[in-house]
Amino acid sequence: MSWWKKLTPDLMTESLSDISLDFLGKKGIRGLIIDLDNTLVPWGGFEFPPGVKAWIQEAQERGFKIFLVSNALEERVNHFRESLDIPGISQAQKPRRGAFRLALAQMGLEKNQVAVIGDQLFTDVWGGNRLGLFTILVSPVNEKELFFTRVVRRLERRVLKRLKA
Ligand SMILES: [Mg+2]
């Protein structure tokens, strides 16, 4: 496989919660390997963006197996393993394939039944593609926050201008 193909996601969405579970189900996907930082929560943060927790719950109710695979430290990944009650691997060394293989084995699923969801081309997408998994790139949670902040700031300036006038 050429290097650029390895860096090309099969699907791109704005947020985790924009991914259609119907679509994944129809593709025969039964398991989801999900990145933590900037995919599930802001980088280094603990608060879920709107819709993300509900999406996870919906996926669980539909019978999707979910596995966190993160390059973050154990303490941080453990917090989410416990709060979401889903298994996970910390210090995964993505794009190396070891952690993805371990997740597949623990879910008891084949490569063509698993999607990798993450915000980074060089870890999540590359690693997933190397193993032949379905790869989904989401835009980083932090950048979305920055975008939102910029919009709010612009509104604030307009309101202040009006108030002064
Ligand atoms: Mg990430």
Backbone and ligand atoms as CSV (ligand in chain L), in Angstrom:
chain,resi,resn,atom,element,x,y,z
A,1,MET,N,N,0.852,-1.201,0.000
A,1,MET,CA,C,0.000,0.000,0.000
A,1,MET,C,C,0.883,1.245,0.000
A,2,SER,N,N,0.531,2.228,-0.818
A,2,SER,CA,C,1.355,3.439,-0.873
A,2,SER,C,C,1.181,4.252,0.412
A,3,TRP,N,N,2.183,5.080,0.707
A,3,TRP,CA,C,2.157,5.831,1.980
A,3,TRP,C,C,0.958,6.763,2.064
A,4,TRP,N,N,0.567,7.350,0.925
A,4,TRP,CA,C,-0.561,8.292,1.001
A,4,TRP,C,C,-1.882,7.573,1.210
A,5,LYS,N,N,-1.951,6.334,0.715
A,5,LYS,CA,C,-3.162,5.559,0.962
A,5,LYS,C,C,-3.270,5.171,2.429
A,6,LYS,N,N,-2.112,4.921,3.024
A,6,LYS,CA,C,-2.097,4.570,4.445
A,6,LYS,C,C,-2.513,5.753,5.320
A,7,LEU,N,N,-2.362,6.958,4.772
A,7,LEU,CA,C,-2.724,8.150,5.547
A,7,LEU,C,C,-4.106,8.680,5.176
A,8,THR,N,N,-4.817,7.959,4.318
A,8,THR,CA,C,-6.149,8.411,3.893
A,8,THR,C,C,-7.232,7.675,4.673
A,9,PRO,N,N,-8.046,8.432,5.440
A,9,PRO,CA,C,-9.124,7.763,6.178
A,9,PRO,C,C,-10.227,7.290,5.231
A,10,ASP,N,N,-10.952,6.257,5.632
A,10,ASP,CA,C,-12.076,5.785,4.833
A,10,ASP,C,C,-13.266,6.734,4.942
A,11,LEU,N,N,-13.309,7.466,6.059
A,11,LEU,CA,C,-14.427,8.373,6.311
A,11,LEU,C,C,-13.936,9.543,7.154
A,12,MET,N,N,-14.513,10.737,6.932
A,12,MET,CA,C,-14.162,11.901,7.746
A,12,MET,C,C,-15.439,12.546,8.257
A,13,THR,N,N,-15.470,12.870,9.552
A,13,THR,CA,C,-16.625,13.584,10.095
A,13,THR,C,C,-16.156,14.700,11.010
A,14,GLU,N,N,-17.084,15.586,11.337
A,14,GLU,CA,C,-16.782,16.726,12.194
A,14,GLU,C,C,-16.587,16.261,13.643
A,15,SER,N,N,-17.452,15.348,14.085
A,15,SER,CA,C,-17.402,14.884,15.467
A,15,SER,C,C,-17.701,13.396,15.531
A,16,LEU,N,N,-17.308,12.792,16.640
A,16,LEU,CA,C,-17.625,11.391,16.893
A,16,LEU,C,C,-19.136,11.161,16.758
A,17,SER,N,N,-19.910,12.100,17.314
A,17,SER,CA,C,-21.364,11.919,17.342
A,17,SER,C,C,-22.016,12.109,15.966
A,18,ASP,N,N,-21.236,12.531,14.970
A,18,ASP,CA,C,-21.775,12.647,13.606
A,18,ASP,C,C,-21.668,11.328,12.840
A,19,ILE,N,N,-20.969,10.359,13.400
A,19,ILE,CA,C,-20.789,9.084,12.696
A,19,ILE,C,C,-22.076,8.272,12.779
A,20,SER,N,N,-22.568,7.842,11.624
A,20,SER,CA,C,-23.827,7.098,11.566
A,20,SER,C,C,-23.620,5.650,11.988
A,21,LEU,N,N,-24.283,5.268,13.080
A,21,LEU,CA,C,-24.181,3.892,13.559
A,21,LEU,C,C,-24.899,2.939,12.599
A,22,ASP,N,N,-25.922,3.444,11.910
A,22,ASP,CA,C,-26.606,2.647,10.875
A,22,ASP,C,C,-25.621,2.271,9.776
A,23,PHE,N,N,-24.867,3.283,9.324
A,23,PHE,CA,C,-23.881,3.072,8.268
A,23,PHE,C,C,-22.848,2.029,8.675
A,24,LEU,N,N,-22.314,2.163,9.893
A,24,LEU,CA,C,-21.307,1.213,10.366
A,24,LEU,C,C,-21.888,-0.190,10.472
A,25,GLY,N,N,-23.120,-0.270,10.976
A,25,GLY,CA,C,-23.782,-1.560,11.116
A,25,GLY,C,C,-23.946,-2.242,9.764
A,26,LYS,N,N,-24.368,-1.457,8.756
A,26,LYS,CA,C,-24.563,-2.007,7.411
A,26,LYS,C,C,-23.258,-2.466,6.779
A,27,LYS,N,N,-22.159,-1.816,7.184
A,27,LYS,CA,C,-20.845,-2.222,6.668
A,27,LYS,C,C,-20.322,-3.482,7.347
A,28,GLY,N,N,-21.055,-3.959,8.360
A,28,GLY,CA,C,-20.622,-5.163,9.072
A,28,GLY,C,C,-19.668,-4.877,10.214
A,29,ILE,N,N,-19.556,-3.591,10.567
A,29,ILE,CA,C,-18.694,-3.207,11.692
A,29,ILE,C,C,-19.387,-3.588,13.005
A,30,ARG,N,N,-18.644,-4.291,13.867
A,30,ARG,CA,C,-19.204,-4.722,15.158
A,30,ARG,C,C,-18.414,-4.153,16.333
A,31,GLY,N,N,-17.246,-3.618,16.047
A,31,GLY,CA,C,-16.402,-3.108,17.125
A,31,GLY,C,C,-15.794,-1.763,16.765
A,32,LEU,N,N,-15.621,-0.899,17.785
A,32,LEU,CA,C,-15.074,0.432,17.565
A,32,LEU,C,C,-13.870,0.653,18.468
A,33,ILE,N,N,-12.739,0.930,17.848
A,33,ILE,CA,C,-11.548,1.310,18.605
A,33,ILE,C,C,-11.502,2.828,18.598
A,34,ILE,N,N,-11.597,3.433,19.780
A,34,ILE,CA,C,-11.733,4.884,19.847
A,34,ILE,C,C,-10.553,5.516,20.574
A,35,ASP,N,N,-10.028,6.579,19.964
A,35,ASP,CA,C,-8.957,7.376,20.548
A,35,ASP,C,C,-9.552,8.240,21.666
A,36,LEU,N,N,-8.732,8.650,22.599
A,36,LEU,CA,C,-9.231,9.443,23.732
A,36,LEU,C,C,-9.080,10.949,23.501
A,37,ASP,N,N,-7.828,11.434,23.526
A,37,ASP,CA,C,-7.595,12.875,23.492
A,37,ASP,C,C,-7.920,13.494,22.137
A,38,ASN,N,N,-8.780,14.496,22.195
A,38,ASN,CA,C,-9.231,15.248,21.013
A,38,ASN,C,C,-10.213,14.476,20.132
A,39,THR,N,N,-10.557,13.244,20.546
A,39,THR,CA,C,-11.592,12.485,19.828
A,39,THR,C,C,-12.822,12.365,20.720
A,40,LEU,N,N,-12.600,11.877,21.940
A,40,LEU,CA,C,-13.687,11.674,22.898
A,40,LEU,C,C,-13.866,12.910,23.788
A,41,VAL,N,N,-12.765,13.493,24.174
A,41,VAL,CA,C,-12.748,14.680,25.052
A,41,VAL,C,C,-11.666,15.638,24.537
A,42,PRO,N,N,-11.677,16.919,25.016
A,42,PRO,CA,C,-10.588,17.821,24.628
A,42,PRO,C,C,-9.252,17.270,25.100
A,43,TRP,N,N,-8.170,17.689,24.467
A,43,TRP,CA,C,-6.847,17.191,24.832
A,43,TRP,C,C,-6.568,17.456,26.307
A,44,GLY,N,N,-6.300,16.396,27.064
A,44,GLY,CA,C,-5.994,16.524,28.484
A,44,GLY,C,C,-7.200,16.851,29.358
A,45,GLY,N,N,-8.403,16.969,28.753
A,45,GLY,CA,C,-9.604,17.354,29.502
A,45,GLY,C,C,-10.461,16.156,29.901
A,46,PHE,N,N,-11.555,16.465,30.597
A,46,PHE,CA,C,-12.411,15.395,31.104
A,46,PHE,C,C,-13.878,15.545,30.688
A,47,GLU,N,N,-14.242,16.697,30.110
A,47,GLU,CA,C,-15.641,16.958,29.772
A,47,GLU,C,C,-15.966,16.488,28.356
A,48,PHE,N,N,-17.064,15.747,28.221
A,48,PHE,CA,C,-17.459,15.282,26.897
A,48,PHE,C,C,-18.163,16.405,26.137
A,49,PRO,N,N,-17.817,16.587,24.856
A,49,PRO,CA,C,-18.559,17.564,24.054
A,49,PRO,C,C,-20.020,17.099,23.916
A,50,PRO,N,N,-20.929,18.027,23.590
A,50,PRO,CA,C,-22.346,17.668,23.471
A,50,PRO,C,C,-22.549,16.477,22.529
A,51,GLY,N,N,-23.359,15.532,22.949
A,51,GLY,CA,C,-23.726,14.412,22.085
A,51,GLY,C,C,-22.798,13.217,22.125
A,52,VAL,N,N,-21.588,13.404,22.633
A,52,VAL,CA,C,-20.599,12.317,22.562
A,52,VAL,C,C,-20.946,11.150,23.489
A,53,LYS,N,N,-21.324,11.479,24.732
A,53,LYS,CA,C,-21.636,10.421,25.677
A,53,LYS,C,C,-22.896,9.649,25.233
A,54,ALA,N,N,-23.874,10.395,24.722
A,54,ALA,CA,C,-25.116,9.764,24.238
A,54,ALA,C,C,-24.815,8.843,23.063
A,55,TRP,N,N,-23.879,9.262,22.199
A,55,TRP,CA,C,-23.496,8.448,21.030
A,55,TRP,C,C,-22.855,7.136,21.485
A,56,ILE,N,N,-21.977,7.234,22.490
A,56,ILE,CA,C,-21.319,6.034,23.044
A,56,ILE,C,C,-22.373,5.075,23.611
A,57,GLN,N,N,-23.306,5.640,24.373
A,57,GLN,CA,C,-24.348,4.804,24.982
A,57,GLN,C,C,-25.210,4.128,23.924
A,58,GLU,N,N,-25.555,4.912,22.889
A,58,GLU,CA,C,-26.356,4.376,21.782
A,58,GLU,C,C,-25.614,3.220,21.099
A,59,ALA,N,N,-24.333,3.412,20.878
A,59,ALA,CA,C,-23.515,2.363,20.244
A,59,ALA,C,C,-23.502,1.106,21.118
A,60,GLN,N,N,-23.345,1.300,22.423
A,60,GLN,CA,C,-23.335,0.159,23.345
A,60,GLN,C,C,-24.674,-0.567,23.330
A,61,GLU,N,N,-25.766,0.213,23.318
A,61,GLU,CA,C,-27.104,-0.397,23.292
A,61,GLU,C,C,-27.331,-1.197,22.020
A,62,ARG,N,N,-26.731,-0.724,20.917
A,62,ARG,CA,C,-26.882,-1.439,19.646
A,62,ARG,C,C,-25.969,-2.663,19.553
A,63,GLY,N,N,-25.161,-2.863,20.571
A,63,GLY,CA,C,-24.323,-4.060,20.615
A,63,GLY,C,C,-22.920,-3.897,20.053
A,64,PHE,N,N,-22.527,-2.672,19.726
A,64,PHE,CA,C,-21.144,-2.457,19.278
A,64,PHE,C,C,-20.211,-2.663,20.468
A,65,LYS,N,N,-19.100,-3.342,20.231
A,65,LYS,CA,C,-18.069,-3.445,21.250
A,65,LYS,C,C,-17.172,-2.225,21.124
A,66,ILE,N,N,-16.837,-1.633,22.248
A,66,ILE,CA,C,-16.033,-0.409,22.222
A,66,ILE,C,C,-14.757,-0.611,23.026
A,67,PHE,N,N,-13.668,-0.091,22.485
A,67,PHE,CA,C,-12.361,-0.245,23.113
A,67,PHE,C,C,-11.590,1.065,22.979
A,68,LEU,N,N,-11.093,1.587,24.083
A,68,LEU,CA,C,-10.261,2.786,24.017
A,68,LEU,C,C,-8.831,2.372,23.720
A,69,VAL,N,N,-8.223,3.014,22.747
A,69,VAL,CA,C,-6.797,2.786,22.497
A,69,VAL,C,C,-6.135,4.161,22.433
A,70,SER,N,N,-5.349,4.476,23.469
A,70,SER,CA,C,-4.802,5.819,23.609
A,70,SER,C,C,-3.309,5.780,23.883
A,71,ASN,N,N,-2.621,6.796,23.396
A,71,ASN,CA,C,-1.194,6.917,23.710
A,71,ASN,C,C,-0.975,7.599,25.059
A,72,ALA,N,N,-2.076,8.003,25.709
A,72,ALA,CA,C,-1.967,8.703,26.996
A,72,ALA,C,C,-1.530,7.740,28.106
A,73,LEU,N,N,-1.174,8.322,29.251
A,73,LEU,CA,C,-0.699,7.534,30.386
A,73,LEU,C,C,-1.842,6.747,31.036
A,74,GLU,N,N,-1.453,5.707,31.767
A,74,GLU,CA,C,-2.421,4.763,32.339
A,74,GLU,C,C,-3.455,5.437,33.243
A,75,GLU,N,N,-3.003,6.361,34.079
A,75,GLU,CA,C,-3.904,7.004,35.033
A,75,GLU,C,C,-5.060,7.704,34.308
A,76,ARG,N,N,-4.716,8.379,33.225
A,76,ARG,CA,C,-5.729,9.116,32.467
A,76,ARG,C,C,-6.706,8.159,31.771
A,77,VAL,N,N,-6.176,7.128,31.149
A,77,VAL,CA,C,-7.031,6.171,30.437
A,77,VAL,C,C,-7.926,5.423,31.433
A,78,ASN,N,N,-7.374,5.103,32.607
A,78,ASN,CA,C,-8.154,4.408,33.640
A,78,ASN,C,C,-9.389,5.188,34.056
A,79,HIS,N,N,-9.247,6.507,34.150
A,79,HIS,CA,C,-10.384,7.348,34.518
A,79,HIS,C,C,-11.569,7.094,33.582
A,80,PHE,N,N,-11.268,7.014,32.282
A,80,PHE,CA,C,-12.340,6.844,31.291
A,80,PHE,C,C,-12.811,5.394,31.197
A,81,ARG,N,N,-11.899,4.459,31.446
A,81,ARG,CA,C,-12.318,3.050,31.497
A,81,ARG,C,C,-13.380,2.878,32.566
A,82,GLU,N,N,-13.161,3.543,33.702
A,82,GLU,CA,C,-14.098,3.411,34.813
A,82,GLU,C,C,-15.368,4.222,34.583
A,83,SER,N,N,-15.221,5.489,34.154
A,83,SER,CA,C,-16.414,6.335,34.035
A,83,SER,C,C,-17.320,5.881,32.883
A,84,LEU,N,N,-16.764,5.280,31.849
A,84,LEU,CA,C,-17.589,4.820,30.721
A,84,LEU,C,C,-17.845,3.312,30.771
A,85,ASP,N,N,-17.143,2.640,31.676
A,85,ASP,CA,C,-17.232,1.190,31.789
A,85,ASP,C,C,-16.907,0.496,30.454
A,86,ILE,N,N,-15.807,0.926,29.848
A,86,ILE,CA,C,-15.330,0.258,28.637
A,86,ILE,C,C,-13.835,-0.055,28.786
A,87,PRO,N,N,-13.398,-1.150,28.183
A,87,PRO,CA,C,-11.977,-1.510,28.307
A,87,PRO,C,C,-11.092,-0.547,27.520
A,88,GLY,N,N,-9.823,-0.523,27.850
A,88,GLY,CA,C,-8.935,0.387,27.138
A,88,GLY,C,C,-7.476,0.065,27.358
A,89,ILE,N,N,-6.678,0.523,26.418
A,89,ILE,CA,C,-5.234,0.335,26.477
A,89,ILE,C,C,-4.585,1.716,26.529
A,90,SER,N,N,-3.681,1.921,27.501
A,90,SER,CA,C,-2.951,3.185,27.586
A,90,SER,C,C,-1.563,3.011,26.983
A,91,GLN,N,N,-0.861,4.102,26.794
A,91,GLN,CA,C,0.494,4.090,26.212
A,91,GLN,C,C,0.578,3.113,25.024
A,92,ALA,N,N,-0.384,3.286,24.120
A,92,ALA,CA,C,-0.572,2.311,23.042
A,92,ALA,C,C,0.502,2.367,21.956
A,93,GLN,N,N,1.281,3.429,21.950
A,93,GLN,CA,C,2.343,3.587,20.940
A,93,GLN,C,C,1.827,3.539,19.510
A,94,LYS,N,N,0.614,4.109,19.293
A,94,LYS,CA,C,0.134,4.221,17.916
A,94,LYS,C,C,1.115,5.090,17.137
A,95,PRO,N,N,1.433,4.901,15.911
A,95,PRO,CA,C,0.760,3.995,14.961
A,95,PRO,C,C,1.258,2.547,14.977
A,96,ARG,N,N,1.983,2.143,15.996
A,96,ARG,CA,C,2.359,0.728,16.039
A,96,ARG,C,C,1.088,-0.110,16.195
A,97,ARG,N,N,1.117,-1.320,15.649
A,97,ARG,CA,C,-0.114,-2.098,15.540
A,97,ARG,C,C,-0.459,-2.959,16.756
A,98,GLY,N,N,0.519,-3.093,17.671
A,98,GLY,CA,C,0.350,-4.003,18.802
A,98,GLY,C,C,-0.937,-3.801,19.591
A,99,ALA,N,N,-1.209,-2.547,19.971
A,99,ALA,CA,C,-2.389,-2.265,20.796
A,99,ALA,C,C,-3.682,-2.539,20.022
A,100,PHE,N,N,-3.677,-2.230,18.717
A,100,PHE,CA,C,-4.863,-2.503,17.894
A,100,PHE,C,C,-5.116,-4.012,17.815
A,101,ARG,N,N,-4.033,-4.781,17.653
A,101,ARG,CA,C,-4.164,-6.242,17.586
A,101,ARG,C,C,-4.723,-6.799,18.896
A,102,LEU,N,N,-4.232,-6.242,20.006
A,102,LEU,CA,C,-4.691,-6.674,21.325
A,102,LEU,C,C,-6.184,-6.367,21.491
A,103,ALA,N,N,-6.600,-5.172,21.052
A,103,ALA,CA,C,-8.009,-4.779,21.156
A,103,ALA,C,C,-8.887,-5.721,20.327
A,104,LEU,N,N,-8.446,-6.036,19.118
A,104,LEU,CA,C,-9.180,-6.963,18.246
A,104,LEU,C,C,-9.344,-8.324,18.925
A,105,ALA,N,N,-8.244,-8.812,19.485
A,105,ALA,CA,C,-8.276,-10.125,20.131
A,105,ALA,C,C,-9.226,-10.119,21.324
A,106,GLN,N,N,-9.172,-9.036,22.109
A,106,GLN,CA,C,-10.029,-8.975,23.297
A,106,GLN,C,C,-11.503,-8.804,22.931
A,107,MET,N,N,-11.768,-8.143,21.799
A,107,MET,CA,C,-13.162,-7.998,21.357
A,107,MET,C,C,-13.633,-9.268,20.653
A,108,GLY,N,N,-12.684,-10.096,20.244
A,108,GLY,CA,C,-13.031,-11.317,19.534
A,108,GLY,C,C,-13.565,-11.037,18.139
A,109,LEU,N,N,-13.022,-10.011,17.494
A,109,LEU,CA,C,-13.512,-9.621,16.165
A,109,LEU,C,C,-12.396,-9.687,15.125
A,110,GLU,N,N,-12.824,-9.797,13.859
A,110,GLU,CA,C,-11.883,-9.817,12.740
A,110,GLU,C,C,-11.612,-8.390,12.268
A,111,LYS,N,N,-10.550,-8.234,11.484
A,111,LYS,CA,C,-10.158,-6.910,10.988
A,111,LYS,C,C,-11.291,-6.194,10.245
A,112,ASN,N,N,-12.046,-6.955,9.446
A,112,ASN,CA,C,-13.095,-6.311,8.639
A,112,ASN,C,C,-14.348,-5.981,9.450
A,113,GLN,N,N,-14.309,-6.263,10.761
A,113,GLN,CA,C,-15.456,-5.957,11.618
A,113,GLN,C,C,-15.184,-4.770,12.544
A,114,VAL,N,N,-14.007,-4.151,12.389
A,114,VAL,CA,C,-13.608,-3.126,13.355
A,114,VAL,C,C,-13.249,-1.800,12.675
A,115,ALA,N,N,-13.739,-0.702,13.265
A,115,ALA,CA,C,-13.385,0.640,12.802
A,115,ALA,C,C,-12.532,1.330,13.855
A,116,VAL,N,N,-11.558,2.108,13.391
A,116,VAL,CA,C,-10.741,2.943,14.275
A,116,VAL,C,C,-11.211,4.383,14.114
A,117,ILE,N,N,-11.478,5.045,15.231
A,117,ILE,CA,C,-11.932,6.435,15.176
A,117,ILE,C,C,-10.943,7.311,15.935
A,118,GLY,N,N,-10.394,8.332,15.263
A,118,GLY,CA,C,-9.424,9.196,15.926
A,118,GLY,C,C,-9.245,10.505,15.187
A,119,ASP,N,N,-8.490,11.419,15.813
A,119,ASP,CA,C,-8.319,12.759,15.233
A,119,ASP,C,C,-6.976,12.930,14.539
A,120,GLN,N,N,-6.099,11.929,14.608
A,120,GLN,CA,C,-4.764,12.137,14.044
A,120,GLN,C,C,-4.430,11.167,12.911
A,121,LEU,N,N,-3.945,11.752,11.823
A,121,LEU,CA,C,-3.579,10.948,10.654
A,121,LEU,C,C,-2.392,10.044,10.953
A,122,PHE,N,N,-1.402,10.572,11.688
A,122,PHE,CA,C,-0.148,9.831,11.839
A,122,PHE,C,C,-0.174,8.789,12.954
A,123,THR,N,N,-1.225,8.779,13.751
A,123,THR,CA,C,-1.334,7.730,14.775
A,123,THR,C,C,-2.548,6.848,14.504
A,124,ASP,N,N,-3.744,7.459,14.574
A,124,ASP,CA,C,-4.985,6.683,14.475
A,124,ASP,C,C,-5.211,6.124,13.062
A,125,VAL,N,N,-5.155,6.998,12.061
A,125,VAL,CA,C,-5.467,6.583,10.693
A,125,VAL,C,C,-4.365,5.684,10.128
A,126,TRP,N,N,-3.135,6.129,10.296
A,126,TRP,CA,C,-2.026,5.332,9.778
A,126,TRP,C,C,-1.997,3.946,10.419
A,127,GLY,N,N,-2.082,3.929,11.755
A,127,GLY,CA,C,-2.059,2.655,12.482
A,127,GLY,C,C,-3.195,1.734,12.057
A,128,GLY,N,N,-4.405,2.304,11.955
A,128,GLY,CA,C,-5.572,1.506,11.561
A,128,GLY,C,C,-5.455,0.970,10.152
A,129,ASN,N,N,-5.000,1.826,9.238
A,129,ASN,CA,C,-4.860,1.406,7.833
A,129,ASN,C,C,-3.777,0.338,7.663
A,130,ARG,N,N,-2.711,0.457,8.446
A,130,ARG,CA,C,-1.634,-0.545,8.360
A,130,ARG,C,C,-2.163,-1.936,8.660
A,131,LEU,N,N,-3.181,-1.981,9.537
A,131,LEU,CA,C,-3.724,-3.273,9.943
A,131,LEU,C,C,-4.930,-3.668,9.079
A,132,GLY,N,N,-5.361,-2.749,8.210
A,132,GLY,CA,C,-6.494,-3.059,7.336
A,132,GLY,C,C,-7.844,-2.854,7.987
A,133,LEU,N,N,-7.900,-1.960,8.988
A,133,LEU,CA,C,-9.172,-1.653,9.648
A,133,LEU,C,C,-9.851,-0.487,8.919
A,134,PHE,N,N,-11.150,-0.320,9.143
A,134,PHE,CA,C,-11.880,0.822,8.587
A,134,PHE,C,C,-11.513,2.039,9.432
A,135,THR,N,N,-11.042,3.122,8.805
A,135,THR,CA,C,-10.552,4.261,9.579
A,135,THR,C,C,-11.427,5.502,9.411
A,136,ILE,N,N,-11.704,6.139,10.537
A,136,ILE,CA,C,-12.552,7.338,10.541
A,136,ILE,C,C,-11.797,8.472,11.232
A,137,LEU,N,N,-11.631,9.580,10.497
A,137,LEU,CA,C,-10.952,10.754,11.046
A,137,LEU,C,C,-11.999,11.780,11.490
A,138,VAL,N,N,-11.899,12.229,12.749
A,138,VAL,CA,C,-12.784,13.292,13.229
A,138,VAL,C,C,-11.953,14.551,13.443
A,139,SER,N,N,-12.579,15.736,13.350
A,139,SER,CA,C,-11.765,16.929,13.636
A,139,SER,C,C,-11.525,17.036,15.138
A,140,PRO,N,N,-10.342,17.534,15.526
A,140,PRO,CA,C,-9.962,17.567,16.944
A,140,PRO,C,C,-10.938,18.391,17.778
A,141,VAL,N,N,-11.308,17.877,18.947
A,141,VAL,CA,C,-12.253,18.566,19.834
A,141,VAL,C,C,-11.742,19.953,20.188
A,142,ASN,N,N,-10.455,20.095,20.487
A,142,ASN,CA,C,-9.915,21.393,20.895
A,142,ASN,C,C,-10.071,22.462,19.832
A,143,GLU,N,N,-9.838,22.103,18.593
A,143,GLU,CA,C,-9.962,23.102,17.527
A,143,GLU,C,C,-11.397,23.547,17.347
A,144,LYS,N,N,-12.324,22.623,17.585
A,144,LYS,CA,C,-13.742,22.997,17.507
A,144,LYS,C,C,-14.050,24.020,18.585
A,145,GLU,N,N,-13.452,23.808,19.786
A,145,GLU,CA,C,-13.662,24.753,20.877
A,145,GLU,C,C,-13.089,26.117,20.522
A,146,LEU,N,N,-11.915,26.106,19.920
A,146,LEU,CA,C,-11.302,27.368,19.519
A,146,LEU,C,C,-12.193,28.092,18.526
A,147,PHE,N,N,-12.750,27.325,17.587
A,147,PHE,CA,C,-13.633,27.906,16.584
A,147,PHE,C,C,-14.836,28.540,17.264
A,148,PHE,N,N,-15.437,27.791,18.203
A,148,PHE,CA,C,-16.612,28.271,18.928
A,148,PHE,C,C,-16.258,29.539,19.704
A,149,THR,N,N,-15.094,29.520,20.360
A,149,THR,CA,C,-14.646,30.678,21.127
A,149,THR,C,C,-14.519,31.905,20.230
A,150,ARG,N,N,-13.960,31.693,19.040
A,150,ARG,CA,C,-13.797,32.807,18.101
A,150,ARG,C,C,-15.144,33.406,17.719
A,151,VAL,N,N,-16.125,32.512,17.479
A,151,VAL,CA,C,-17.459,32.986,17.100
A,151,VAL,C,C,-18.066,33.808,18.234
A,152,VAL,N,N,-17.914,33.291,19.463
A,152,VAL,CA,C,-18.471,33.996,20.622
A,152,VAL,C,C,-17.802,35.362,20.790
A,153,ARG,N,N,-16.476,35.376,20.654
A,153,ARG,CA,C,-15.734,36.635,20.792
A,153,ARG,C,C,-16.229,37.684,19.769
A,154,ARG,N,N,-16.450,37.229,18.559
A,154,ARG,CA,C,-16.915,38.124,17.503
A,154,ARG,C,C,-18.283,38.708,17.863
A,155,LEU,N,N,-19.158,37.832,18.383
A,155,LEU,CA,C,-20.478,38.277,18.808
A,155,LEU,C,C,-20.362,39.289,19.941
A,156,GLU,N,N,-19.467,38.977,20.877
A,156,GLU,CA,C,-19.269,39.875,22.020
A,156,GLU,C,C,-18.858,41.273,21.549
A,157,ARG,N,N,-17.933,41.295,20.578
A,157,ARG,CA,C,-17.458,42.582,20.066
A,157,ARG,C,C,-18.603,43.378,19.436
A,158,ARG,N,N,-19.444,42.659,18.682
A,158,ARG,CA,C,-20.573,43.326,18.037
A,158,ARG,C,C,-21.545,43.897,19.057
A,159,VAL,N,N,-21.818,43.092,20.090
A,159,VAL,CA,C,-22.758,43.535,21.126
A,159,VAL,C,C,-22.184,44.749,21.849
A,160,LEU,N,N,-20.904,44.695,22.183
A,160,LEU,CA,C,-20.274,45.812,22.894
A,160,LEU,C,C,-20.300,47.091,22.056
A,161,LYS,N,N,-20.055,46.925,20.772
A,161,LYS,CA,C,-20.079,48.067,19.849
A,161,LYS,C,C,-21.458,48.730,19.870
A,162,ARG,N,N,-22.491,47.885,19.826
A,162,ARG,CA,C,-23.867,48.380,19.846
A,162,ARG,C,C,-24.174,49.096,21.152
A,163,LEU,N,N,-23.714,48.473,22.249
A,163,LEU,CA,C,-23.976,49.056,23.567
A,163,LEU,C,C,-23.335,50.435,23.678
A,164,LYS,N,N,-22.118,50.541,23.139
A,164,LYS,CA,C,-21.390,51.822,23.193
A,164,LYS,C,C,-22.100,52.871,22.357
A,165,ALA,N,N,-22.657,52.443,21.226
A,165,ALA,CA,C,-23.375,53.346,20.324
A,165,ALA,C,C,-24.745,53.710,20.945
L,1,MG,MG,MG,-6.112,12.031,19.633
